[in-house]
């Protein structure tokens, strides 16, 4: 997966198409991410020690990683990401299609 926690992304498909947010959690084995403020669902909560009244709350649900695209820092447009070997440090770095380093 080419997405990391803290990346700014835009939703490309679904009910929240066009909205932007930052990734708060990634699920690499499922190829899913949680984006702040995106894909909100209702969850019913029973009364317990923390929440004495219970009720219905809004929670962010997982969204497939293929439905979001990363936003380039310099151009502020969505872009594809690939990995490239850095010659100086000999480590893999993420690079946008416009050849801007993301890490």
N, C-alpha and C positions, 0 to 999 in steps of 0.2 A: 504494500500500500504506500502510495506516495504522499499521503496526507499525515500531518502531525498535529498534536494538541497545540492550540494557539494560532493556527493558520486561519486567515480570513478567507471565507469561501462564499460563493453565490450558488443558490439552488437553481438548477437548470430544468428540472422536471417535477411535476406533481402539483399539489394544491398550494404550495408555498413558492412557486416558480417566480424567480426574480428577486427574492428576499436575500439579504446578506446577514452573515453572522460569523462568529468564531467557533472553532471546534473545541469542545470541552472534554470529550472522551472519545477514544478510538477502540474498536473491537476488530483486531487484525484477523482473527480466525473466521469471523463472520463477514468481513469486508464491509462493516457498517461504522458510522460515526454518529455522535450526538452534537448538534449545532445549537448554540444558545438562541432561544427564541423561535426556533423552527420546528415544525412537526409537533405542535402542541396537542396533547390528548387529555381527556378527562380521566381521572383515577378516583375511585371511591375508596375512602379511608374509614376504617372502623375506629370508634373511640378507643384510645389507649392512654397510657400515662403521659405521653408527650402531647397528645392532641385529645383533650377531654370531650370535645363535641363531635369529632369525626366530620364527615362531609365529602364534598366533591372538590378536588383540586386539579389544576392544570399542571401537567408534567411534560418535559421534552422527551420524545420517543426517538428511537434509532432511525436513521435514514441511510440508505445504501450509498456507499462511497462513490458509485458511478453516477449518482444523481447530482453531485456537487462538483464545482470547478474552483480551483484556487485562484485568488485575485493577486496579480503581480503588484509588488510594492511600489515600483517606480512608475508604471504606466497606468495603474489602477483599473486594469481590464482583466477579464478572465483569460487564463492561459493554461496550456498543457504543461506538464512537468516531466522531465526525464532526469536520469542520474548521469553524472559525469565524474571522471576521476580528476581530482585536483593535483596538478603536477608538483606543487610546493610541499603539501602535507601528505600526499599519497593516500588521501581519503576520498570516499564517495560523497559528493555534494549534490543537492537538488538544484536544477537549473530550469528556468522557464524557457519557452520556445523563443523568446526574444533575447536569449542568452544572458539573462539577469540571474545572479545567484540568489537563492531564496534563504539559504541558511546562514 
